């Protein structure tokens, strides 16, 4: 077996291992014969463990070769004339570290969730969605075309929304899931439109036709105007997953899901999916100054917003949600500055620390209560916050703004949601009148 054949086998294993675990526990559940808890957890652990070991082995091989990218040609979906859609994967200095830490974190969360969700009625459903997420995450990371990346992106989105609404008997969980799903779908338009533009420009969705696969670095192979349009669309797509203003309202609500899913999605992987896409398409951003400026402005504004609002939250998971939003915003700023390695290191470090904090949040609350009991009261604020240096009147104003979450919800409702809902109502009334006129009868009363 040649070195290339070995890398092909390892890359396919990174994707096939969690997919096989998904099939192994999903098919029996679909047939009404779900596996027991221990078997389910062990199968999913084997899937993520296999993906991690395959990723680590590939990373070691690439390191010995100076991280020269390897393209794995799996198949051609269809080809019409000079246009084709392919199924290609890439192993390089960006995808393999990402696969290792994503599979490793899923492996860790799987071990925690096996005990955390013991005797939970939705135990099997949780692990099915976790395996679906791991499969989608690895597919997105390894994708060498925007079509395959979009498929993985959608797997991540649907599993995220379903896990937010995991406790579907609670109305708040269902509303939070619908809020997240709606936000995802709005911003996913950017990624879908970027796919159309790339196909139109180069006749395929393959990344190596739009830019050279050399990370960090790479050279843009499309005209600057095309690169700017694609980059702006990718920035818009990333705003949803990374919960940037004005699309940040869903993130604190997403904590309605189980703690293990909150850790892996909104502390570690899903919230950094947009950053990964921007890092992968870095050569396009290099040619798109408006996109980089947008990242700097939106990232800085969202970081300030999340840092301020997070200071007044009264529950630990909301505090951690806004802390994740702050760091995700800073990562986007780093990408906007044209950095490559620093954002990747920031993503990995933040994901590990934040997922650990969220997993430990239930016991941390218990420890906090014990500390307060031992001290006989609140231990007091820690650290210096710059706002404390402002005049008291300003501090009170900022406090009120933070309590209302920066008036983001009100602004979005008045500027976007309200007009859209009113337009839909008007369109529905006009449709009923038009149908009634065509049918030759009186219009129905407005419902």
Protein Blocks (a to p, Z undefined) as FASTA:
>chain_A
ZZklmmmmmmmmmmmmmmmmmmmmmmmmmnopacdfklmmmmmmmmmmmmmmmmmmmmmm
mmmnoopacdddfbdfbdehjbccdddddddfklmmmmmmmmmmmmmmmmmmmmmmgoia
klmmmmmmmmmmmmmmmmmmmpcbfklmmmmmmmmmmmmmmmmmmmmmbmklmmmmmmmm
mmmmmmmmmmmmmmmmmmmmnopabfklmpccddeedjdfbdfklmmmmmmmmmmmmmmm
nopafklmmmmmmmmpcfklmmmmmmmmmmmmmmmmmmmmmmmmmmmmklmmmmmmmmmm
mmmmmmmmmmmpcbfklmmmmmmmmmmmmmmmmmmnopaklmmmmmmmmmmmmmmmmmmm
mmmmmmmmmmmmmnopaebjedjdfklmpcfklmmmmmmmmmnnoolmmmmmmmmmmmmm
mmmmmmmmmmmmmmmmmnopacdddZZ
